[in-house]
Amino acid sequence: MSYKIAFASSDGKVVNQHFGRTKKFLIVEIENKDYKYVEARVNEPSCQDFQHTEESMNRSIELILDCKAVFVARIGQGALAQVEAKGIKGIEAPYFIEDIIDKILNSKVNILNIY
């Protein structure tokens, strides 16, 4: 069984972006004990001057609808509720992407339920 996860990252190495301010999501597909980078999806940040519209938030969420989880440096409670209402787990994890993937691949339990 494979699934996709998204990372909010400006450099492709570290989860370093706030959900509402990220300009791209890196998409990784996990299958069994292996993974591959699928693509970078360009995002129009939904937060502008600490405010967002429903339309812009929905566009950001639509970009990652096929993902099981999104890893971010920060996510506000309102955005988190909207993301999780669409079935995507929102996880604050400002760490190296490779370390997160390694933890997912080497966990004996579903790591997405732990975060």
Kinemage of the C-alpha trace (Angstrom):
@kinemage 1
@onewidth
@group {chain A} dominant
@subgroup {mainchain}
@vectorlist {calphas} color= white
{ca met a 1} P 0.000 0.000 0.000
{ca ser a 2} L 1.402 3.373 -0.918
{ca tyr a 3} L 0.465 6.847 0.221
{ca lys a 4} L 1.720 10.388 -0.260
{ca ile a 5} L 2.845 12.939 2.264
{ca ala a 6} L 3.555 16.645 1.791
{ca phe a 7} L 6.308 18.791 3.278
{ca ala a 8} L 6.251 22.587 3.575
{ca ser a 9} L 9.857 23.435 2.734
{ca ser a 10} L 11.663 26.274 1.013
{ca asp a 11} L 14.881 24.335 0.452
{ca gly a 12} L 13.812 20.702 0.004
{ca lys a 13} L 15.892 19.651 3.011
{ca val a 14} L 14.113 20.950 6.106
{ca val a 15} L 10.464 21.426 7.040
{ca asn a 16} L 10.794 25.164 7.575
{ca gln a 17} L 7.581 26.775 6.361
{ca his a 18} L 4.326 27.772 8.014
{ca phe a 19} L 1.377 26.080 6.282
{ca gly a 20} L -0.219 29.376 5.255
{ca arg a 21} L 3.003 30.935 4.025
{ca thr a 22} L 4.628 28.110 2.094
{ca lys a 23} L 5.249 28.689 -1.586
{ca lys a 24} L 5.577 24.988 -2.368
{ca phe a 25} L 4.823 21.556 -1.029
{ca leu a 26} L 7.261 18.735 -1.664
{ca ile a 27} L 5.390 15.491 -2.282
{ca val a 28} L 6.862 12.131 -1.305
{ca glu a 29} L 5.295 8.739 -1.941
{ca ile a 30} L 5.833 6.036 0.671
{ca glu a 31} L 5.447 2.385 -0.257
{ca asn a 32} L 6.297 -0.325 2.248
{ca lys a 33} L 9.868 0.478 3.337
{ca asp a 34} L 10.742 2.658 0.356
{ca tyr a 35} L 10.003 6.195 -0.784
{ca lys a 36} L 10.421 8.499 -3.753
{ca tyr a 37} L 10.091 12.213 -4.331
{ca val a 38} L 7.152 12.734 -6.649
{ca glu a 39} L 7.117 16.478 -7.275
{ca ala a 40} L 7.114 19.995 -5.903
{ca arg a 41} L 3.709 21.657 -6.061
{ca val a 42} L 3.723 25.425 -6.319
{ca asn a 43} L 1.407 27.085 -3.827
{ca glu a 44} L 0.061 30.602 -3.615
{ca pro a 45} L 0.430 31.308 0.114
{ca ser a 46} L -2.966 31.657 1.747
{ca cys a 47} L -1.753 33.937 4.569
{ca gln a 48} L -1.149 37.515 3.597
{ca asp a 49} L -0.461 40.009 6.391
{ca phe a 50} L -1.598 37.440 8.986
{ca gln a 51} L -5.003 37.013 7.312
{ca his a 52} L -6.387 34.533 4.814
{ca thr a 53} L -9.518 34.006 2.802
{ca glu a 54} L -11.463 30.757 2.653
{ca glu a 55} L -10.821 30.618 -1.089
{ca ser a 56} L -7.039 30.869 -0.744
{ca met a 57} L -6.990 28.350 2.114
{ca asn a 58} L -9.079 25.910 0.080
{ca arg a 59} L -6.678 26.227 -2.872
{ca ser a 60} L -3.734 25.328 -0.634
{ca ile a 61} L -5.573 22.331 0.792
{ca glu a 62} L -6.675 21.176 -2.671
{ca leu a 63} L -3.006 20.970 -3.698
{ca ile a 64} L -2.423 18.218 -1.148
{ca leu a 65} L -5.791 16.427 -1.113
{ca asp a 66} L -4.134 13.215 -2.302
{ca cys a 67} L -1.770 13.249 0.706
{ca lys a 68} L -2.259 11.413 3.980
{ca ala a 69} L -0.334 14.054 5.965
{ca val a 70} L 1.340 17.447 5.665
{ca phe a 71} L 4.448 18.241 7.689
{ca val a 72} L 4.890 21.931 8.509
{ca ala a 73} L 6.983 24.122 10.786
{ca arg a 74} L 3.792 25.734 12.130
{ca ile a 75} L 0.064 25.646 11.410
{ca gly a 76} L -2.655 27.718 13.018
{ca gln a 77} L -5.573 26.029 14.748
{ca gly a 78} L -8.082 27.200 12.118
{ca ala a 79} L -5.976 25.923 9.232
{ca leu a 80} L -5.292 22.673 11.090
{ca ala a 81} L -9.027 22.109 11.565
{ca gln a 82} L -9.660 22.711 7.856
{ca val a 83} L -6.813 20.425 6.770
{ca glu a 84} L -7.897 17.630 9.084
{ca ala a 85} L -11.552 18.023 8.047
{ca lys a 86} L -10.362 16.960 4.578
{ca gly a 87} L -8.731 13.826 6.012
{ca ile a 88} L -5.145 15.114 5.970
{ca lys a 89} L -3.129 14.901 9.184
{ca gly a 90} L -1.416 18.221 9.947
{ca ile a 91} L 1.886 17.687 11.758
{ca glu a 92} L 4.218 20.344 13.141
{ca ala a 93} L 7.685 18.868 12.671
{ca pro a 94} L 10.412 21.438 11.907
{ca tyr a 95} L 13.056 18.800 11.200
{ca phe a 96} L 15.085 17.443 8.309
{ca ile a 97} L 12.806 15.807 5.734
{ca glu a 98} L 15.101 12.773 5.438
{ca asp a 99} L 14.914 12.237 9.219
{ca ile a 100} L 11.110 12.347 9.159
{ca ile a 101} L 10.962 9.894 6.254
{ca asp a 102} L 13.451 7.604 8.015
{ca lys a 103} L 11.316 7.651 11.151
{ca ile a 104} L 8.202 6.790 9.124
{ca leu a 105} L 9.934 3.948 7.258
{ca asn a 106} L 11.538 2.413 10.327
{ca ser a 107} L 8.668 2.665 12.772
{ca lys a 108} L 6.965 -0.551 13.833
{ca val a 109} L 3.701 1.341 14.324
{ca asn a 110} L 1.982 3.804 12.039
{ca ile a 111} L 4.119 6.844 12.791
{ca leu a 112} L 1.479 9.198 11.406
{ca asn a 113} L -0.700 8.263 14.373
{ca ile a 114} L 2.073 9.224 16.792
{ca tyr a 115} L 2.813 12.749 15.566
